[in-house]
Amino acid sequence: MSTHIIRYETKPDRADENQLLVEAVFEQLKAERPEGLHYATFRMEDGVSFVHIVGYDDDDADLLRPLTAFKAFQQDAADRMIAPVQRGSATVVGSYGFFGE
C-alpha cells in the first residue's frame, strides 16, 4: 500500500470554495465506491490549510485523477493556493480505525 500526504494553504477568500470542491470529490467517491482507495481530507484550525491523506492498496492505481469532481477540484487549484503544494510519500507506522482495519 502506498500512502501520500498533500499539504497546502489556500487564499483566505478561496478556502470555503476549496472545501466545497473537496466535498464534491467525497460525494462522488460515496456514489462510485472505488475499491482500493483510502482518502481523507482535513481543514486545519487556521481555516486556510488543508491536508489530504491518500492511500492505495495497489501502488500503481490512480483512482482519484479520473474522477470528474477531482478534475474540477484540480482545475484552478494553483490559483486558490498561496504557496506550492507540499507532497510526500509516507509509511504507515500505526493506525487505528483509519484505513478500515
C-alpha positions as CSV (number, residue, x, y, z in Angstrom):
1,M,0.0,0.0,0.0
2,S,1.3,3.5,-0.8
3,T,0.3,6.5,1.2
4,H,0.7,10.1,0.2
5,I,0.3,13.3,2.2
6,I,-0.5,16.5,0.5
7,R,-0.5,19.9,2.3
8,Y,-1.3,23.4,1.1
9,E,-2.6,26.7,2.2
10,T,-5.4,28.5,0.3
11,K,-6.0,32.1,-0.1
12,P,-8.4,33.2,2.7
13,D,-11.1,34.2,0.3
14,R,-10.9,30.9,-1.5
15,A,-10.8,28.4,1.4
16,D,-14.6,27.8,1.5
17,E,-14.6,27.2,-2.2
18,N,-11.8,24.8,-1.8
19,Q,-13.7,22.9,0.9
20,L,-16.8,22.7,-1.4
21,L,-14.8,21.2,-4.2
22,V,-13.2,18.7,-1.8
23,E,-16.7,17.8,-0.5
24,A,-17.8,17.2,-4.1
25,V,-15.0,14.7,-4.5
26,F,-16.2,12.8,-1.4
27,E,-19.8,12.8,-2.7
28,Q,-18.6,11.2,-6.0
29,L,-16.5,8.7,-4.0
30,K,-19.5,7.7,-1.9
31,A,-21.6,7.2,-5.1
32,E,-18.9,5.2,-7.0
33,R,-17.1,3.5,-4.1
34,P,-13.8,2.7,-5.9
35,E,-12.0,-0.3,-4.3
36,G,-8.5,0.1,-3.0
37,L,-8.6,3.8,-2.3
38,H,-8.3,5.3,1.2
39,Y,-8.7,9.0,1.3
40,A,-9.2,11.7,4.0
41,T,-9.0,15.5,3.9
42,F,-8.6,17.8,6.9
43,R,-9.2,21.5,7.1
44,M,-6.8,22.8,9.8
45,E,-7.9,25.2,12.6
46,D,-6.4,28.2,10.8
47,G,-9.2,27.8,8.3
48,V,-6.9,28.0,5.2
49,S,-4.6,25.0,5.5
50,F,-5.7,21.6,4.1
51,V,-4.1,18.2,4.5
52,H,-5.1,15.2,2.2
53,I,-4.0,11.7,3.0
54,V,-4.3,9.2,0.2
55,G,-3.7,5.5,0.3
56,Y,-3.8,3.0,-2.5
57,D,-3.9,-0.8,-2.0
58,D,-2.3,-1.1,-5.4
59,D,0.8,1.2,-5.7
60,D,0.1,1.6,-9.5
61,A,-3.5,2.6,-9.0
62,D,-4.6,6.1,-9.8
63,L,-8.2,6.2,-8.6
64,L,-8.6,9.9,-7.9
65,R,-7.5,11.7,-11.1
66,P,-10.1,10.2,-13.4
67,L,-13.0,11.4,-11.1
68,T,-15.0,14.3,-12.6
69,A,-15.2,16.0,-9.2
70,F,-11.4,15.6,-8.7
71,K,-10.7,17.2,-12.1
72,A,-12.9,20.1,-11.1
73,F,-11.0,20.4,-7.8
74,Q,-7.7,20.5,-9.6
75,Q,-8.8,22.8,-12.4
76,D,-7.8,26.1,-10.8
77,A,-6.2,24.8,-7.7
78,A,-3.0,26.8,-8.2
79,D,-5.0,30.0,-8.2
80,R,-6.7,29.1,-4.9
81,M,-3.4,28.5,-3.2
82,I,-0.9,30.8,-1.5
83,A,2.2,28.6,-2.0
84,P,3.1,25.5,-3.9
85,V,1.6,22.2,-2.7
86,Q,3.8,20.1,-0.5
87,R,3.6,16.4,-1.4
88,G,5.3,13.4,0.1
89,S,5.0,9.7,0.4
90,A,4.7,8.2,3.9
91,T,4.8,4.9,5.5
92,V,2.1,4.0,8.0
93,V,3.7,3.1,11.3
94,G,0.4,2.6,13.1
95,S,-3.3,3.3,12.5
96,Y,-6.4,2.5,14.4
97,G,-9.7,2.6,12.5
98,F,-8.4,4.9,9.9
99,F,-7.8,2.7,6.9
100,G,-10.7,0.3,7.6
101,E,-8.8,-2.0,9.9
